[in-house]
Each structure stands twice: as structure tokens, then as C-alpha cells.
Amino acid sequence: MEYSHSDDELIRQPIGYWSWAAFKAVVTYIREGLSEFGLSQPQWWVLNQVHDGGEDGRTRAEVRAVLQGYLDVGTALEPEIDALLERGLLTTTAERLRLTPEGRALQARAADHQVTMRGRIHDGIPDEDYVATLKVLQRMIHNTNGHAWHH
């Protein structure tokens, strides 16, 4: 890959633009991949949280609490949870959300696809460069008094 500018020019480029452009490209790619399974990104998050709850599943409040810790989702998850229940991918018993067999199968297929998509997103990027990039972004968040789940 060729970069758009020399290093001397890149050093003056605005991080706000490049972080936004990367966010937009990556999130669009992920959402398109999930749509192949009929899932929105928030539905994928919910399926994973319920999956990670094991046989006991999780309550709506537990799912919201985990996701609210690093995403700005507010009450937007409620219609996503309801849609998964209506599709028969989740069931609820004693206020605990659990994956149905269909939900478990879909979560597993989508998880495999996520691994493939992650591979494409990370293609040509050595692990040490990826880690360095995350550390730089975390430092910029810190420097601007921002908040992220890593704090």
C-alpha cells in the first residue's frame, strides 16, 4: 500500500479526520458483514453478551451494564433485544435472556465470520504496530480528558 503523503506531510495531518475515516470504514465493513446474518451490530453485541453469560444467560440489565461500560448505547438496546426475542434467537425465563439453539448456531457462524473480517481489517499490519496505534489513541483520549473503557 502506498500512503497518501510523505512522513513529513503525514505528521501534520489531523488525527480527528483520520480516526473518523478509519472508524467509518471499519464500522461500515463490520456492519455489512453482520448484515449477511440478518444482524445489526447492537444485536451482535447482545448475542455475544448473552453467550458469554453461559447457561445462565444474562438479564437485560446485565447486558446493558456491560455494553454501557464501553459503548454509548443507553436504552437503544431494548428494541434490539426485543427483535432477537421475536426472531427466536433469544428466549427469556425468570427475566434471564438465553440463546435458543438457533441463536447459538447463528452466534457461532457470525463469530467465525468476525474472525475472517478481523483478519482482513488487520491484513498487512504487524501486531506491534496495531498495539502501538492503540496505545497512541488511548494516550490521546487521556490527553483530552476523554473517557473510554480502558480507564
Disulfide bonds with the S-S distance in Angstrom:
none
